[in-house]
Each structure stands twice: as C-alpha cells, then as structure tokens.
Amino acid sequence: MKDTNEPDLEKLRRFSLVVALVVITYSVAGIRLEPNTGISVIGMTFKVSRPDLLPIGLVMASVYALLRFYYYGFMLKKSPYRVRRDALDGLENPHPQTSHSRGKKISVYFGQITTFDSSIWMSDREKVETYCDEFPNLFPKFARARASAKLVSKQYYNEDGEPYLSYTAKVEIPISCRLAAIFQDIDYSSPIWLNLLALSTFFYRV
C-alpha cells in the first residue's frame, strides 16, 4: 500500500529540475540584485532588502531538492535501472562463449547476446505468464524493437514416476532497447546530476 504522506515523485522531479536551472542561470548569468530591488512573481511584486542572502537560499533549495529526490526516487522506490538490474540478475546466458563469461553478470546496456533464459522454474503457469506479460515493460521501446518474454515448459517426473510440467521464460532484449535504457536512466536521475552541476557551477563562480 502506498504511503499517503509520500510526495508525488513527478512533481518533486519537476521542482528539483526548476531549482537546478534557476541556480545554473543565476550562476552563469552573473545576476546581482541591489537592495530593495523589486521582483515580480505571478503578478505580485516583492522587494528584496537583503539580496546578498538570495544565493544562500538558492543553494539550500538545490541541496534540499537533490537529497529529497534521491531519498524518494532511489531509496524508498526502485529506480528504472535497479528494476532492470534485478530482472537481469534472474537471467542466464544460455550460450556462454567462454568459461570466463559463465556466471558473469549480464550488462544492462551493452552486450552482443540478446536472448536469455530465466532462472525461474515453477509449476505455477499463471505466475510465469504474469512475468512474461510484465517483462517487456522493463525496457523502453525503440522504433519497432521491444523486449519480450516467451513462456517455455518442460516435463519432469516426481518420485513416483508421474510426469508434471514446470514453466520458465525465454527472454529477448534487443540491443537498441538496452541502449535506449541509457537515455531513460539519465533522464530519471537528472534531478540529481543537474543539481550537482548547478552547485558545482555556483561554487566555481563564487
């Protein structure tokens, strides 16, 4: 159940990006305010009697936005990268080219192999079907390329010699979809790195 006190992540993301852009613009443009300067915001005019404190407020807002998005977007919630990483950790390379690659982690973004076997084997067909339905959503589409998962069954025998079916999934992740995931992850984390860039620019200009 979602915590009702948890902020809207998209609104928090927009706020973090706006703060970062304001700090960068302030730093690069070399904005300076004289005492009692009037600033108009949504039709209301404010007089700034202590403009020397404005940079401090901007820096505090940037740090606050960065930490808040990191907390809610990466610590309390799984980022798209973490979701994909966890999914790939449950896959196996069906044809390792060398013994050295056996047991090696599958890269989220790069690699020539596009087809993998899921390490899950279970008798509950419905759960595996659900996995196959949800897996394509882990990677962004690119043109007509799309990640896919196909249900595979295999017959086994129990101790009494009676046959039963066990199910798993064969997964295909096009290289273009894996590369498109780079852009998605950069975009998702932009409130973090853009605010770091803003703070770096600000202190460099000071």
C-alpha positions in Angstrom: 0.0 0.0 0.0 1.3 3.4 -1.0 2.1 5.8 1.9 -0.3 8.7 1.6 2.4 11.0 3.0 4.8 10.2 0.2 5.1 13.1 -2.2 4.2 12.9 -5.9 7.5 11.9 -7.4 6.8 13.6 -10.8 6.1 16.9 -9.0 9.2 16.5 -6.9 11.2 15.8 -10.0 9.9 19.0 -11.7 10.7 21.1 -8.6 14.2 19.7 -8.5 14.8 20.5 -12.1 13.4 24.0 -11.9 15.6 24.7 -8.8 18.7 23.4 -10.6 18.0 25.5 -13.7 17.5 28.6 -11.6 20.8 28.1 -9.8 22.6 27.5 -13.0 21.1 30.6 -14.7 21.9 32.7 -11.6 25.5 31.5 -11.6 26.2 31.7 -15.3 24.4 34.9 -16.0 26.1 36.6 -13.0 22.8 38.1 -11.7 23.3 40.7 -9.0 20.5 42.5 -7.1 20.7 45.8 -5.5 19.0 46.4 -2.0 15.2 47.0 -2.3 15.1 45.6 -5.8 11.6 44.7 -6.8 10.9 41.1 -8.1 7.6 40.2 -9.8 6.3 36.7 -9.3 2.8 35.7 -10.7 1.7 39.3 -10.7 2.9 40.2 -7.2 5.9 42.4 -6.6 8.4 41.7 -3.8 11.2 43.9 -2.6 14.4 42.2 -1.7 16.1 44.1 1.1 18.9 41.6 1.6 19.9 40.4 -1.9 23.2 39.0 -0.5 21.2 36.2 1.2 19.5 35.1 -2.0 22.4 32.9 -3.2 22.3 31.1 0.1 18.6 30.4 -0.3 19.1 29.1 -3.8 21.9 26.8 -2.7 19.9 25.4 0.2 16.9 24.8 -2.1 19.2 23.0 -4.6 20.7 20.7 -1.9 17.2 20.1 -0.4 15.7 19.2 -3.8 18.7 16.9 -4.6 18.5 15.0 -1.3 14.7 14.7 -1.3 14.6 13.3 -4.8 17.4 10.9 -4.0 15.6 9.7 -0.9 12.1 9.2 -2.5 13.3 8.3 -6.0 16.2 6.0 -5.2 16.0 4.9 -1.6 12.3 4.4 -1.0 11.5 3.5 -4.6 13.4 1.4 -7.1 14.8 3.4 -10.0 14.2 2.0 -13.5 17.9 0.9 -13.6 17.5 -1.0 -10.3 14.3 -2.7 -11.5 16.2 -3.8 -14.7 19.3 -4.8 -12.8 17.2 -7.1 -10.5 15.4 -8.6 -13.5 18.7 -9.3 -15.4 20.2 -10.9 -12.2 17.4 -13.5 -12.6 18.5 -14.3 -16.2 21.2 -16.7 -17.5 23.2 -16.7 -20.7 22.2 -19.8 -22.5 25.3 -20.0 -24.6 28.3 -18.6 -22.8 31.1 -18.1 -25.3 33.8 -18.8 -22.9 34.1 -20.4 -19.5 35.2 -17.0 -18.2 31.8 -15.5 -19.1 30.0 -18.2 -17.2 28.4 -16.7 -14.0 29.3 -13.2 -15.1 26.6 -10.5 -14.6 24.6 -9.5 -17.7 25.2 -5.9 -18.6 22.1 -3.7 -18.5 23.2 -1.6 -21.5 25.7 -3.5 -23.6 26.4 -6.9 -24.9 26.0 -8.8 -28.2 23.8 -11.5 -26.8 20.1 -10.6 -26.9 18.4 -13.9 -25.8 18.5 -15.2 -22.3 16.9 -17.9 -20.2 15.1 -17.1 -17.0 16.5 -18.9 -13.9 13.0 -19.4 -12.5 11.3 -22.8 -12.9 7.9 -23.2 -11.3 4.8 -25.3 -11.7 2.5 -22.3 -11.4 1.9 -21.4 -15.1 -0.1 -18.3 -14.2 2.9 -16.7 -12.3 5.2 -17.3 -15.2 2.6 -15.9 -17.7 2.4 -12.8 -15.5 6.2 -12.5 -15.6 6.1 -12.8 -19.4 3.5 -10.0 -19.6 5.4 -7.6 -17.3 8.9 -8.1 -18.5 8.6 -6.1 -21.8 7.7 -3.0 -19.8 11.2 -3.0 -18.1 12.9 -1.7 -21.2 11.8 1.2 -23.4 10.7 0.6 -26.9 12.9 1.8 -29.7 11.2 2.1 -33.2 9.7 -1.4 -33.7 12.1 -3.1 -31.3 10.7 -4.3 -28.0 11.8 -6.6 -25.2 9.8 -9.8 -25.0 9.4 -12.9 -22.9 8.0 -16.3 -24.0 6.7 -19.0 -21.8 8.6 -22.3 -22.0 7.5 -25.6 -20.5 9.5 -28.7 -19.7 8.3 -32.1 -18.5 9.7 -33.6 -15.3 8.9 -36.7 -13.2 8.3 -36.8 -9.5 9.5 -39.6 -7.1 6.5 -41.8 -8.1 7.4 -41.5 -11.7 4.4 -39.3 -12.5 5.0 -36.6 -15.1 4.5 -32.9 -14.4 5.2 -29.6 -16.2 7.5 -26.9 -15.0 7.5 -23.4 -16.6 10.0 -20.8 -17.2 10.5 -17.9 -19.7 12.9 -17.2 -22.5 13.7 -13.5 -22.8 14.7 -11.4 -25.7 16.1 -7.9 -25.2 17.1 -6.1 -28.5 20.3 -4.2 -28.3 18.5 -1.0 -29.4 16.2 -1.3 -26.3 19.1 -1.7 -24.0 20.8 1.4 -25.4 17.5 3.3 -25.2 17.5 2.5 -21.5 20.6 4.6 -21.1 18.6 7.7 -22.0 15.7 6.8 -19.7 18.1 6.3 -16.8 19.9 9.6 -17.5 16.5 11.4 -17.6 15.3 9.8 -14.4 18.4 10.7 -12.5 18.5 14.3 -13.9 17.3 15.9 -10.7 20.4 14.5 -9.0 23.1 15.2 -11.6 21.7 18.5 -12.7 21.6 19.9 -9.2 25.2 18.7 -8.7 26.1 20.5 -11.8 24.3 23.6 -10.6 26.0 23.6 -7.2 29.4 23.0 -8.9 28.8 25.9 -11.2 27.7 28.1 -8.4 30.7 27.5 -6.2 33.1 27.7 -9.2 31.7 31.2 -9.9 31.8 32.4 -6.3 
